[in-house]
Amino acid sequence: MAWSFIITKNFKRLFKNKSKEMQDRTKSKIIELGSVENPLQLGKKKGNIGFYALDINYSDRIAYMVDFENKEILLLKVCSHKQVYGKD
């Protein structure tokens, strides 16, 4: 059974502002995220931020949370390292 996605308004807004190339890379990472048994294994949790971040490239990340009970991945943000973690 594949994972379903819930996409926040913030994620949609940030995604729309990315270049076509970055949108394509982001889509590929989302497909990869939805195809694994445990999506948490792909991302990294930093401190007590409360969500995981998956690297798209050196500077960009996808911030997400996972609901194992409902098999859902909540896509929060697609943005730079600084925007995800609040620091460089």
NORMOZI-V934151 format. One line per field, one symbol per residue. ss: DSSP state (H for helix, E for strand, L for the rest). A space follows every 50 residues. Layout:
ss->???
//
This chain:
ss->LLLEEEELHHHHHHHHLLLHHHHHHHHHHHHHHHHLLLHHHLLEELLLLL LEEEELLLLEEEEEEEELLLLEEEEEEEEEHHHHHLLL
//
